[in-house]
Structure formats: C-alpha cells, structure tokens
Amino acid sequence: MRKFTPKGSGTAPAKARTTAGRTSDRSASRPEARPARVPTTHSEDRPVRRPSAPTEGRPLRRSAAHSEDQPARRPFASSEGRLPRRPSIRSSARPSTVTSGQPRPATPAKPRTTGPRPGGPGQERLQKILAAAGIASRRACEEIILDGRVQVNGKTITEMGTCADPRRDVITVDLVQIQREAPVYILMNKPKGYVTTVKDDQGRPTVMALLKGVPGRLYPVGRLDFNSEGLLLMTNDGALAQVLMGPEHEIPKVYLVKVHRSPRPELLKEFQDGFLLSGRRLKPCHIEIAEKGDNPWLKVTLTEGKNQQIRRMFAAVGHPVSKLRRVQFGPLADPLLKPGAWRFLSPQEIAAIKSL
C-alpha cells in the first residue's frame, strides 16, 4: 500500500536544495549578456566571440578560431602603416644579387678553348701552312692536326685555329720537318677513263698518274667524272683552290655537250631560267647550239658545279648525254692542249685566276 507523504515534509527541502544547487551551477556557467552586434569590421576593438553554453553532460567544444586561450586574429593592415612582410625561407636562402636602382653585374666571359689567333705579321693558320707546303688539301690537313701528328717547336698541336710563323717556327708532320713549297699551277686536259681524285678506293687510275716530273704534292681543283674530259686545274695553292671551288664566287665553266636528239627551244629556255632538278631550283645556265644535227652539240655555261649536273639535267627531260667536254675554266682555255697533256700556267694566267 502506497504511503502518502504530506506536503511540507522533510523531503521537500532536499529537492529544493538540489534544484537550487543545479540552478546556481547553471547560472554560474551561463555567459553574460552579449553586447549589441556591431557592423563587421576589422578593428582591434572588436570583442572576441564567446562560445554558447554547453548542454548538461556534454563537454565544452571550442573551435581553434574562437578559443579563449588563442590570441585574437590580427587585423588586416591598411595601405598606411603596412605590417612588415615576413621573409620566406627561399628569399633568405637565395638573396637577390640585383638591387633596385643598380645595374646587373656583367657575366665574365668564358675563356677560349681554341688555339691562339694571329697576333702579328707572318702568323698563319696551321692547316693553311701545311696545305701550302704540299702535305695535303686544307681539309685533309685539319684531320692531320686533330690526329696529333703535327708539332710546332716540339709541341704537339691538336686544336684547330692554332697559328704559327712558317719562316720562324719549326713545323713537323710525323716528326719530319716541312718545307714551304713554291706554288705550282698546272692546266691539264683530262681524258676519259680517269678519276679526278688523288687516290681512288676502287683502284681506278687517277689524274695524278698523268703528272710526271712535277715536284711537290698537287691536287685537282673541282671534278670531272670518269667518262668526262676537258680542262682541269692542278695546284698546291689551297687558298686559291678554295676560292675557285666556292659556289658563292660563281666561276663560269663552259662545256661542249653532245645529246641524243635535238631539244625543243622551250626546253632550252627552261634551262636558262633555272631548271627544277630533284626538287631544287638550279641556277640559270646559258645554252646555245654549237653544232646542229640529229644528235647536236650544245654549248653549256654553268656557274655552279653540282654532282653530274649536266648529265642529270638532260636525262631528266629525255635527252641523255653521250659526250661531255669542258673547254673553259674561268679565264683558262686552250683548244690546242691534247687529251692527257698538261702545261704550267703563264704569269698572265696566274694573275687572271687570282683576280677572280
């Protein structure tokens, strides 16, 4: 049977005390009245926002942004009184070498790795001295230098661009002293069946076999193919040979060409305007009929010397070449010189080719 407890008994004050205690604890943890919200600014006078009261039994959660233990966020600095920027690790590790208002320091030039340049009278490049001495062509003399076969005053030279004085310095090739040869200029009428080289890998006869009793080492200027004949210049003057073979100088060379069937005048005009061969435009050439017939002789003047240019040019239009003879090389011409014969140039002819 339920026992009835009248009002005003001893249990009521305990409940009141419990309630009063809980009420007093809650009031102690209740935050103070919030001030009126002001417009959002970035002023230092803005109070720190306090967290709301937690519910009973739940731990107080404070965010990192609004923690009371964390100092308030610094306000955004205006243009006036801007806070100094904290230097980064990169800027402190690699300080700038250029300051405002000062010019950039000049980068020191790298030292040259080539040999010495001409510094006085009589100085010439080593490959030119060797070519003038008849050792080989200038291109071949460069390979001899790179192979370490050349010595100047007892020191082995392997760098291109090294200069020396042939009248004062002792220059040796394979420890054999060279002697500067006098320049030699020979005009030869090359016959068919000879190769225009100093040595042939296939064992064919070369134009050097036609020279007998000539001192020094000569080499041909330009080329005539195995089945062609005509005038050919032989010399040991490497500087002159390089000028005569350079396409920029446009040394005229005249050929007599016998072709199969007579070409049309329109075709000859196309050659004179600049023929397109293998996708490349050739320089204009002058063509005229030297001897008429079913297989005529044509007189062709070229200012460039592509490999078998005349034979390839006429074969491309259906008029193959059966005979080809060079009758003039620059100012040099000699219709009385027989095939296989040669002669030295006259002083007037030497002056004429050196003036090109």
C-alpha positions in Angstrom: 0.0 0.0 0.0 1.5 3.4 -1.2 2.5 5.6 1.7 1.1 9.1 1.4 3.6 11.8 2.1 2.1 15.1 3.1 3.2 18.4 1.8 5.7 20.2 3.9 7.6 17.1 5.0 11.4 16.8 5.2 11.9 15.6 1.6 10.8 18.8 0.0 13.7 21.0 1.2 16.2 18.4 -0.2 14.6 18.6 -3.6 14.6 22.3 -3.3 18.3 22.3 -2.4 19.1 20.1 -5.3 17.2 22.3 -7.7 18.7 25.4 -6.2 22.2 23.9 -6.5 21.6 22.9 -10.1 20.2 26.3 -10.8 23.1 28.1 -9.2 25.6 26.0 -11.2 23.8 26.7 -14.4 23.7 30.4 -13.7 27.4 30.4 -12.9 28.2 28.8 -16.2 25.7 30.9 -18.2 27.5 33.6 -20.2 27.0 37.2 -19.6 24.6 39.1 -21.7 26.0 39.6 -25.2 26.6 43.1 -26.3 24.8 44.5 -29.3 26.2 43.3 -32.6 28.1 45.9 -34.4 28.9 46.0 -38.1 31.6 43.7 -39.2 34.9 45.5 -39.2 38.5 44.6 -38.9 39.2 46.8 -35.9 41.2 45.8 -32.9 38.3 47.0 -30.7 36.0 44.1 -31.8 35.4 41.7 -28.8 36.3 38.1 -29.1 33.2 36.0 -29.7 32.4 33.7 -26.7 31.1 30.2 -27.3 27.5 29.4 -26.3 26.7 27.5 -23.1 27.0 23.7 -23.5 24.2 21.4 -22.6 24.4 19.4 -19.4 26.7 16.4 -19.6 28.3 17.4 -22.9 31.9 18.7 -22.8 32.6 22.2 -23.9 33.7 22.4 -27.5 35.8 25.3 -28.5 37.0 25.8 -32.0 40.5 26.8 -32.7 39.3 30.1 -34.2 37.4 31.2 -31.2 39.4 29.7 -28.3 39.9 32.0 -25.3 43.4 30.7 -25.0 44.3 31.7 -28.5 45.1 35.4 -29.1 42.7 37.4 -31.3 43.4 37.4 -35.1 45.5 40.4 -36.2 43.5 42.8 -38.2 44.2 43.4 -41.9 46.6 46.3 -42.3 45.7 49.1 -44.5 48.0 50.7 -47.0 49.1 53.2 -44.4 51.3 51.6 -41.8 51.5 48.2 -43.6 53.0 45.5 -41.4 56.4 44.2 -42.5 56.3 41.1 -44.6 57.8 38.0 -43.0 60.7 36.9 -45.1 60.4 33.4 -46.6 63.0 30.7 -46.4 63.6 30.9 -50.2 64.2 34.6 -50.1 66.6 34.3 -47.2 68.4 31.3 -48.6 68.9 32.9 -52.1 69.3 36.6 -51.7 68.8 38.6 -54.8 72.0 39.9 -56.4 70.3 42.8 -58.1 69.2 45.8 -56.0 66.8 48.4 -57.2 68.4 51.2 -59.0 71.7 49.3 -59.5 72.8 47.7 -62.9 73.2 44.0 -63.1 76.8 42.9 -62.9 78.4 41.7 -66.1 78.8 38.0 -66.5 82.5 37.2 -67.0 83.3 35.9 -70.5 84.3 32.2 -70.8 87.9 31.6 -71.8 88.5 30.5 -75.3 89.3 26.8 -75.9 90.7 27.2 -79.3 94.3 27.9 -80.2 95.9 31.3 -80.4 94.8 33.7 -83.1 97.1 35.6 -85.5 98.8 38.2 -83.4 101.4 39.7 -85.7 102.9 39.7 -89.2 103.7 36.3 -90.6 101.2 34.4 -88.5 99.0 31.9 -90.4 96.7 29.1 -89.5 98.5 25.8 -89.2 96.3 24.0 -91.7 97.0 26.7 -94.3 100.7 26.3 -93.8 100.5 22.6 -94.2 98.4 22.9 -97.4 100.8 25.4 -98.9 103.7 23.0 -98.1 102.0 20.3 -100.2 101.2 18.0 -97.4 97.5 17.6 -98.4 94.5 19.7 -99.1 93.4 22.1 -96.4 90.5 19.8 -95.3 92.8 16.8 -95.0 95.4 18.9 -93.1 92.7 19.7 -90.5 92.3 15.9 -89.9 96.1 15.5 -89.6 96.1 18.2 -86.9 93.3 16.6 -85.0 95.1 13.3 -85.1 98.0 14.8 -83.2 100.5 14.3 -86.0 101.7 17.9 -86.2 104.3 19.6 -83.9 105.3 23.2 -83.6 108.6 23.9 -82.0 108.5 20.4 -80.4 105.0 20.8 -79.0 102.1 18.6 -80.4 99.2 20.6 -81.6 95.6 19.2 -81.6 93.5 22.3 -81.5 92.0 23.9 -84.6 92.8 27.6 -85.1 96.4 27.4 -83.9 98.7 29.8 -85.8 102.4 29.8 -86.5 105.0 31.6 -88.5 106.4 29.3 -91.2 109.5 31.4 -91.5 110.5 31.3 -87.8 108.7 28.2 -86.3 109.8 24.7 -86.7 106.8 22.7 -88.0 106.9 19.0 -88.4 104.5 16.3 -89.5 105.1 12.9 -88.1 108.4 14.4 -86.7 109.5 15.3 -90.3 110.1 19.0 -90.8 108.1 20.5 -93.6 109.4 22.9 -96.2 107.2 25.6 -97.7 106.9 24.8 -101.4 106.7 27.3 -104.2 103.1 27.5 -105.6 102.5 25.4 -108.7 99.7 25.9 -111.2 99.1 23.3 -114.0 96.4 23.1 -116.7 95.6 19.6 -117.7 93.3 18.2 -120.5 91.8 15.2 -118.7 91.0 12.2 -120.9 88.2 9.7 -120.4 88.8 6.8 -118.1 90.5 8.7 -115.2 89.1 9.7 -111.8 89.6 13.3 -110.6 91.0 12.4 -107.2 94.4 11.9 -105.6 93.6 8.3 -104.6 90.7 6.0 -105.6 89.4 3.3 -103.3 88.3 1.2 -106.2 91.7 1.1 -107.7 90.8 3.1 -110.8 93.5 5.3 -112.5 93.6 8.9 -111.2 94.7 12.1 -112.8 97.8 12.0 -110.6 99.2 9.3 -112.8 99.3 11.7 -115.7 101.7 14.1 -113.9 105.3 13.1 -114.2 108.3 15.0 -113.1 106.4 17.6 -111.1 107.9 18.5 -107.7 105.6 18.8 -104.7 102.2 17.4 -104.0 99.4 18.7 -106.2 95.6 18.1 -106.1 92.8 18.8 -108.6 90.5 21.8 -108.3 86.9 20.7 -109.0 85.8 17.5 -110.6 85.2 15.8 -113.9 83.5 12.4 -113.7 85.1 9.2 -115.0 83.6 9.4 -118.5 84.0 13.2 -119.0 87.1 15.0 -120.4 88.4 18.5 -120.6 90.4 21.2 -118.8 91.3 20.7 -115.2 93.4 22.9 -112.9 96.0 21.3 -110.7 97.8 23.2 -107.9 99.2 23.2 -104.4 97.7 26.6 -103.6 95.0 25.7 -101.1 93.7 29.2 -100.6 93.2 29.7 -104.4 91.6 26.3 -104.8 89.0 27.1 -102.1 88.1 30.3 -103.8 87.7 28.7 -107.2 85.5 25.8 -105.8 83.3 28.1 -103.7 79.7 28.3 -105.1 79.4 31.9 -103.9 82.1 33.1 -106.4 80.2 31.7 -109.4 83.2 30.9 -111.5 81.9 30.3 -115.1 82.7 26.9 -116.6 82.0 26.1 -120.3 81.2 22.6 -121.6 80.6 21.1 -125.0 77.8 18.5 -124.6 76.5 16.0 -127.2 72.9 14.9 -126.5 70.5 12.4 -128.0 68.0 14.2 -130.3 67.7 17.9 -130.6 65.9 19.5 -127.6 63.0 22.0 -128.2 63.6 25.7 -127.9 61.1 25.8 -125.0 63.2 23.3 -123.1 66.4 25.3 -123.6 64.6 28.4 -122.3 63.6 26.5 -119.2 67.2 25.6 -118.5 68.2 29.2 -118.9 65.5 30.4 -116.5 66.5 27.9 -113.8 65.7 24.2 -114.1 64.0 22.3 -111.2 66.0 19.2 -110.6 65.2 16.7 -107.8 63.0 19.3 -106.0 65.8 22.0 -106.1 66.0 25.0 -108.3 69.3 25.3 -110.2 71.0 28.5 -111.1 70.2 29.7 -114.6 72.7 28.5 -117.2 73.3 29.7 -120.7 72.8 27.2 -123.6 73.3 27.6 -127.3 73.6 25.2 -130.2 77.2 24.7 -131.2 76.7 22.1 -134.0 73.4 21.1 -135.5 72.3 17.6 -136.3 70.2 14.7 -135.2 72.5 14.5 -132.1 73.6 18.1 -131.7 76.5 19.6 -129.8 75.4 22.2 -127.2 77.5 24.8 -125.5 76.5 25.0 -121.9 77.8 27.6 -119.4 77.4 26.9 -115.7 78.1 29.0 -112.6 77.7 26.1 -110.2 79.0 22.6 -110.1 76.6 20.0 -108.8 77.5 16.4 -109.0 77.0 15.3 -112.6 74.6 18.3 -113.1 74.6 18.4 -116.9 74.1 14.7 -117.3 71.3 14.6 -114.8 69.6 17.7 -116.2 69.4 16.4 -119.8 68.5 12.9 -118.7 65.5 14.2 -116.8 64.0 15.7 -120.0 64.7 12.7 -122.2 67.9 13.9 -123.9 70.7 11.7 -122.4 74.3 12.9 -122.8 76.7 10.8 -124.9 79.8 13.1 -124.7 80.9 15.9 -122.4 84.0 18.0 -122.6 85.0 21.1 -120.5 86.6 23.7 -122.8 87.0 26.6 -120.4 87.5 27.0 -116.7 87.1 30.7 -115.6 89.6 32.6 -117.8 91.6 29.5 -118.7 91.2 28.0 -122.1 93.5 26.1 -124.5 92.0 24.4 -127.6 95.5 23.1 -128.7 96.1 21.1 -125.5 95.6 17.4 -126.3 93.9 14.9 -124.0 96.3 13.6 -121.4 98.7 16.5 -121.8 99.4 19.3 -119.3 101.4 22.5 -119.0 102.3 25.2 -116.5 100.2 28.4 -116.4 101.7 31.6 -117.6 102.2 34.5 -115.2 99.3 36.3 -117.0 97.0 33.3 -116.5 98.0 33.1 -112.8 97.2 36.7 -112.3 93.9 36.3 -114.1 92.7 33.4 -111.8 93.9 35.2 -108.7 91.8 38.2 -109.6 88.5 36.2 -109.5 
